[in-house]
């Protein structure tokens, strides 16, 4: 059976000769797929998407989707979006949804059922876990790890080597959906280089987690966290210093 049986590939798509394409794949106009890539069954790749070399996209993924906008949406805007770009060596899991206007660097892993919205950049060798949601207008650094079902709210910045444990929640709206004032005050979170956030922690809008800081499991962050400090509790308070041996500068990593 031809490897492209039942696939629908637009005539304007540029697909390298050695690309493997599963059954019932849809490749739209002006898509580029680099050499050595493997596309699973029932994958939909929307127009203009640029896929690098040796990329693996698993069954049922939707690549380059246009955003939906409700009439009362606070953060989704009508706009022209650049084509989605996926760098070399990336792995995109089953039923992942990647929106047009995102840029994924090389050797990023995005696990099953994760979502990456428009106007998002993800740095190289970052891991986005199963079911993670990264909302629009976010910047994610290099070598980050976002674990299962964590939620990164719109307008957030995560610097390099950030660790986010499962089920961490972040927020960008102190007005919780009420009053016109909220439209002027959306602000995501800033998680500085090497900071770590424990399982089920919650970070409120506009808060900064300092470099190499540690937020304990279940903490509620209501104010900025100083660099290299441990915070714990509801609300979170400084508990102590991050042990010296745990600091980024003592890990022996080439990029530190």
C-alpha positions in Angstrom: 0.0 0.0 0.0 1.3 3.4 -0.9 2.4 5.3 2.2 0.2 8.2 1.2 -3.0 6.2 0.5 -6.0 8.2 1.7 -4.0 11.2 2.4 -5.1 14.6 0.9 -2.0 16.7 0.0 -2.4 20.1 -1.6 -0.5 20.6 -4.8 1.2 23.7 -3.4 2.5 21.7 -0.4 6.3 21.0 -0.4 6.8 17.5 1.2 10.3 15.9 1.2 10.5 12.7 -0.7 11.3 10.6 2.4 8.5 11.9 4.6 6.2 9.1 5.9 2.6 10.1 5.9 -0.1 8.0 7.6 -3.7 7.3 6.5 -6.3 10.1 6.3 -3.8 12.9 6.7 -4.8 16.4 5.4 -2.0 18.7 4.2 -3.2 22.1 3.2 -1.8 24.7 0.7 1.8 26.0 1.1 2.7 23.6 3.9 6.4 22.6 4.1 7.5 19.3 5.7 11.2 18.6 6.0 13.2 15.5 5.3 13.0 12.5 7.6 9.7 13.6 9.2 6.9 11.1 10.2 3.2 12.2 10.2 0.8 9.8 11.9 -2.7 8.9 10.9 -5.6 11.5 10.9 -3.3 14.5 11.3 -4.6 17.8 10.0 -1.9 20.3 8.9 -3.3 23.8 8.1 -2.1 26.1 5.4 1.3 27.6 5.4 2.6 25.5 8.3 6.4 25.0 8.3 7.6 21.7 9.7 11.4 21.1 10.0 13.4 18.0 9.5 13.0 14.8 11.5 9.8 15.9 13.1 7.4 13.3 14.5 3.7 14.2 14.6 1.5 11.5 16.2 -2.1 10.4 15.3 -4.9 12.9 15.4 -2.8 16.1 16.0 -4.1 19.4 14.6 -1.3 21.6 13.4 -1.6 25.3 12.5 -5.2 25.8 13.7 -6.7 29.2 13.5 -7.9 30.6 16.9 -11.6 30.8 17.7 -12.9 34.1 19.0 -16.1 34.5 21.0 -17.8 37.9 20.7 -17.0 38.7 24.3 -13.4 37.3 24.4 -11.0 39.4 26.4 -7.7 38.2 25.0 -8.3 36.7 21.6 -8.0 39.3 18.9 -8.8 39.5 15.2 -5.3 39.6 13.6 -3.1 38.3 10.8 -1.0 35.5 12.2 2.3 34.2 10.8 2.3 30.5 9.9 3.1 28.0 12.6 6.7 26.9 12.6 7.9 23.7 14.1 11.7 23.2 14.5 13.9 20.3 13.6 13.7 17.1 15.7 10.4 18.0 17.5 8.0 15.4 18.8 4.3 16.3 18.8 2.0 13.8 20.6 -1.4 12.4 19.9 -4.3 14.9 19.7 -2.0 17.9 20.3 -3.4 21.2 19.0 -0.9 23.8 17.8 -2.3 27.1 16.7 -1.2 29.3 13.8 1.1 32.1 15.0 3.1 29.9 17.4 6.8 29.2 17.0 8.3 26.0 18.3 12.1 25.7 18.4 14.1 22.6 17.8 13.9 19.3 19.8 10.9 20.3 21.7 8.6 17.6 23.0 4.9 18.4 23.2 3.0 15.4 24.8 -0.4 14.0 24.1 -3.4 16.3 24.2 -1.4 19.5 25.0 -2.5 22.8 23.5 -0.3 25.7 22.4 -2.1 28.9 21.4 -1.2 31.6 18.9 1.5 34.2 19.6 3.5 31.7 21.7 7.2 30.9 21.4 8.7 27.8 22.9 12.5 27.6 23.3 14.7 24.6 22.3 14.7 21.3 24.2 11.7 22.3 26.3 9.2 19.6 27.4 5.5 20.3 27.4 3.7 17.5 29.3 0.5 15.7 28.7 -2.6 17.9 28.7 -0.7 21.1 29.3 -2.4 24.3 28.1 -0.2 27.3 27.1 -2.5 30.3 26.3 -1.8 33.1 23.9 0.9 35.7 24.1 3.3 33.5 26.2 7.0 33.1 26.0 8.5 29.8 27.2 12.3 29.6 27.4 14.8 26.9 26.6 15.1 23.6 28.6 11.9 24.2 30.5 9.7 21.4 31.8 6.0 21.9 32.1 4.4 18.7 33.6 1.0 17.1 33.2 -2.1 19.3 33.2 -0.3 22.5 34.2 -1.9 25.7 33.0 0.1 28.7 31.7 -2.2 31.7 31.5 -2.0 34.3 28.6 0.6 37.1 28.8 3.1 35.0 30.8 6.8 34.7 30.5 8.8 31.6 31.6 12.6 32.0 31.3 15.1 29.2 30.7 15.3 26.1 32.9 11.9 26.7 34.6 10.2 23.6 36.1 6.4 23.6 36.5 5.0 20.5 38.3 1.7 18.8 37.5 -1.6 20.8 37.9 0.1 24.1 38.6 -2.4 27.0 37.8 -1.6 30.5 36.9 -4.0 33.5 36.4 -4.0 36.9 34.7 -7.3 38.5 35.8 -7.7 40.0 39.3 -11.2 41.1 38.4 -12.3 37.5 37.7 -14.3 38.4 34.6 -16.2 41.4 36.0 -16.2 45.1 35.2 -14.7 46.9 32.2 -11.6 47.7 34.3 -10.3 44.2 33.7 -9.6 44.8 30.0 -6.9 47.3 31.0 -5.3 45.1 33.6 -4.6 41.7 32.2 -1.2 40.6 33.4 0.3 37.1 33.3 3.0 35.7 35.5 6.8 35.9 35.2 8.8 32.9 36.2 12.5 33.8 36.2 15.4 31.6 35.1 15.7 28.3 37.0 12.6 28.8 39.2 10.6 25.8 40.2 6.9 25.5 41.1 5.6 22.4 43.0 2.5 20.3 42.3 -0.9 22.0 42.6 0.5 25.5 43.4 -1.4 28.6 42.3 0.2 31.8 41.1 -2.0 34.9 41.0 -1.9 37.6 38.3 1.2 39.7 37.7 3.4 37.9 40.2 7.1 37.3 39.6 8.8 34.1 40.8 12.5 35.1 41.3 15.5 33.3 39.7 16.2 29.9 41.2 13.2 30.3 43.7 11.1 27.3 44.8 7.4 27.4 45.3 6.3 24.5 47.5 3.4 22.1 46.6 0.0 23.6 47.2 1.2 27.1 47.8 -0.8 30.2 46.9 1.5 32.9 45.6 -0.1 36.3 46.2 3.1 38.4 46.0 6.4 38.3 44.3 8.8 35.5 45.4 12.5 36.7 46.0 15.3 34.9 44.1 16.7 31.7 45.6 14.0 31.5 48.3 11.6 28.8 49.2 8.0 29.9 49.8 5.2 27.7 51.2 1.7 27.9 52.5 -1.6 29.7 51.9 -0.8 32.5 51.3 2.8 31.7 50.5 5.5 33.0 52.8 9.2 32.7 52.8 10.2 29.4 54.4 14.0 29.5 53.8 16.8 29.5 51.3 17.1 27.1 48.3 20.0 24.8 49.3 23.3 25.8 47.6 23.7 22.5 45.9 20.3 23.0 44.1 21.2 26.3 42.5 21.5 26.4 38.7 25.1 27.5 38.9 26.0 24.3 40.7 24.5 21.8 38.3 27.3 21.7 35.7 25.0 22.4 32.8 26.6 23.9 29.7 24.0 26.6 29.3 24.2 27.9 32.8 
